[in-house]
């Protein structure tokens, strides 16, 4: 069976050539158009990644380099099975990777505000997922950055911008805005800046760079089976892979439990990395709480989603005070 949507990207002759070149025979094929920069054709055991346009090519090249660097390190990530450049199929090179079983964590979660991941998992299940995720992140963060493909050692704007958020010049005004928004004093802001200093000193590691609910694959028992979509991977600040702000709407259904989720996530990570002079989980929770409140305090709050985020962010910061 062939998903008719495939014909949106491959004509009948292109599809026939694709099946022949990749030795797919009459295997069932389906299409996935959810990616921003690529579309995916799925066979029972493989995923074929096709750039949507020229701008998607660098990301695909980066993902190939990332998956090659992750090989043999025990990371729960796909394996590269082949790559082709064939103008009879696509104007861009495409890649075949192994298919991770299960569905994305956010697969059953709406892309709009509301119940979010509550439709998909219970609180106990999301806590367990956080523990598993922390241990998984530790695997690729532990890889020697000197062993990473040289293409991934080049800085990217996104990773650089995130790292600068820990600079004194960035965190000081953020702490001030968060304190003001929560009705606290400047003394709180100064104390927060002191507490967050250890984060600025953390060494850069190999990061996924875009980790969120659509990249985390889970099975029917809500256990993590793998992490996909490594097109933003590179050398960056460790906390880049802990930012719930990248997750979309779903995770914020559990915002009142963020302290618990971050505690489980970070402690599992810290234990797996055997300390590594990593700060306490509260430091990570403090950083994200005040930077999120600092950001949303500057928003108008006219829509229900923003207003809710402001309320929850203020509550989290008030608890930390």
Residue pairs with C-beta under 8 A, 6 or more apart in sequence:
1 28
1 29
2 15
2 28
2 29
3 29
3 30
3 31
5 30
5 31
5 33
6 15
6 29
6 30
6 31
6 41
7 15
8 31
8 33
9 31
9 39
9 41
9 50
10 18
10 41
10 89
10 90
13 88
14 88
14 89
14 90
17 86
17 88
17 89
18 24
18 41
18 48
18 89
19 25
19 26
19 27
21 84
21 86
21 89
22 48
22 82
22 84
22 96
24 43
27 43
27 44
28 43
28 44
29 41
29 42
29 43
30 41
30 42
31 39
31 40
31 41
31 42
32 39
32 40
32 41
32 42
33 39
33 40
34 214
35 52
35 229
36 52
37 51
37 52
37 53
37 55
37 56
37 59
37 60
37 231
38 49
38 50
38 51
38 52
38 56
38 59
38 60
38 231
39 50
39 52
40 47
40 48
40 49
40 50
41 47
41 48
41 50
42 48
42 99
43 99
44 99
45 98
45 99
46 81
46 96
46 97
46 98
46 99
47 78
47 96
47 97
47 98
47 99
48 94
48 95
48 96
49 60
49 63
49 94
49 95
49 96
49 97
50 90
50 92
50 94
51 57
51 59
51 60
51 90
51 92
51 93
51 94
54 92
56 92
57 92
57 93
59 231
59 232
60 92
60 93
60 94
60 95
60 231
61 151
62 151
62 152
62 230
62 231
62 232
62 233
62 234
63 95
63 229
63 230
63 231
63 233
64 80
64 83
64 95
65 149
65 151
65 152
65 233
66 149
66 152
66 230
66 231
66 233
67 77
67 78
67 79
67 80
67 97
67 230
68 80
68 149
69 143
69 147
69 148
69 149
69 152
69 206
69 233
70 77
70 140
70 143
70 230
71 79
71 80
73 139
73 140
73 142
73 143
74 139
75 136
75 139
75 140
75 227
76 100
76 136
76 139
76 224
76 225
76 226
76 227
77 100
77 140
77 226
77 227
77 228
77 230
78 97
78 98
78 99
78 100
78 226
78 228
79 97
79 98
80 95
80 96
80 97
81 96
81 97
81 98
82 95
82 96
83 93
83 94
83 95
83 96
84 93
84 94
84 96
85 92
85 93
100 217
100 225
100 226
100 227
100 228
101 217
101 219
101 225
101 226
102 217
102 218
102 219
102 220
102 225
102 226
103 217
103 218
104 213
104 214
104 215
104 216
104 217
104 218
104 228
105 117
105 120
105 121
105 129
105 213
105 214
105 216
105 217
105 218
105 250
106 117
106 120
106 212
106 213
106 214
106 216
106 247
106 248
106 250
107 120
107 214
108 119
108 120
109 116
109 117
109 119
109 120
109 213
109 249
109 250
110 116
110 119
110 249
110 250
111 248
111 249
112 249
113 249
113 252
113 304
113 305
113 308
114 249
114 253
115 253
116 249
116 250
116 251
116 252
116 253
116 254
117 126
117 213
117 250
117 251
117 253
117 254
118 253
118 254
120 250
121 129
121 222
123 254
123 257
125 222
126 254
126 261
127 260
127 261
127 264
128 222
128 223
129 216
129 218
129 222
129 224
130 261
130 262
130 264
130 265
130 268
131 264
131 265
131 268
132 223
132 224
132 268
133 216
133 224
133 265
133 268
134 264
134 265
134 266
134 267
134 268
134 269
134 270
134 272
135 268
135 269
135 271
135 272
136 224
136 227
137 208
137 211
137 241
137 242
137 269
138 268
138 269
138 272
138 273
139 272
140 205
140 206
140 207
140 208
141 205
141 206
141 207
141 238
141 241
141 269
141 273
142 205
142 272
142 273
143 205
143 206
145 153
145 204
145 205
145 206
145 235
148 206
148 235
152 206
152 233
152 234
152 235
153 234
153 235
154 234
155 234
155 235
156 209
156 232
156 234
158 209
158 232
159 207
159 209
159 234
159 235
159 236
159 237
159 240
162 236
162 237
162 239
162 240
162 243
163 204
163 236
163 237
163 240
164 170
165 171
165 174
165 291
166 196
166 199
166 200
166 237
166 239
166 287
167 200
168 193
168 200
171 193
171 196
171 200
171 287
171 291
172 189
172 193
173 294
174 290
174 291
174 294
175 188
175 189
175 190
175 192
175 193
175 196
175 290
175 294
176 186
176 189
177 293
177 294
177 297
177 298
178 189
178 192
178 289
178 290
178 291
178 293
178 294
178 297
178 317
179 185
179 186
179 188
179 189
179 192
179 290
179 317
180 297
181 293
181 294
181 296
181 297
181 310
181 313
181 314
181 317
182 293
182 314
182 317
182 318
182 321
183 318
184 317
184 318
184 321
188 321
192 286
192 290
195 283
195 286
196 283
196 286
196 287
198 279
198 283
199 239
199 279
199 283
199 284
199 287
202 237
202 238
202 239
202 278
203 238
204 235
204 236
204 237
204 238
205 235
205 236
205 238
206 233
206 234
206 235
207 233
207 234
207 235
207 236
207 237
207 238
207 240
207 241
208 215
208 227
208 230
208 232
208 233
208 240
208 241
209 230
209 232
209 233
209 234
209 236
209 240
209 241
210 229
210 231
210 232
210 246
211 227
211 240
211 241
211 243
211 246
212 246
212 247
212 248
212 251
213 247
213 248
213 250
213 251
214 229
214 248
215 227
215 228
215 229
216 224
216 227
217 224
217 225
217 226
217 227
217 228
218 224
218 225
219 225
239 284
239 287
239 288
242 262
242 265
242 266
242 269
242 284
242 288
243 288
244 251
244 252
244 258
244 261
244 288
245 288
245 292
249 305
252 309
252 312
254 261
255 309
255 312
255 316
256 312
256 315
258 285
258 288
258 289
258 316
259 285
259 316
259 319
262 281
262 284
262 285
262 288
263 281
263 285
265 281
266 281
266 284
266 285
267 281
269 278
270 276
270 278
270 281
282 320
285 320
286 320
289 313
289 316
289 317
289 320
290 317
290 320
292 309
292 313
292 316
293 310
293 313
293 314
293 316
293 317
296 306
296 309
296 310
296 313
297 310
297 313
299 306
299 310
300 306
301 307
301 310
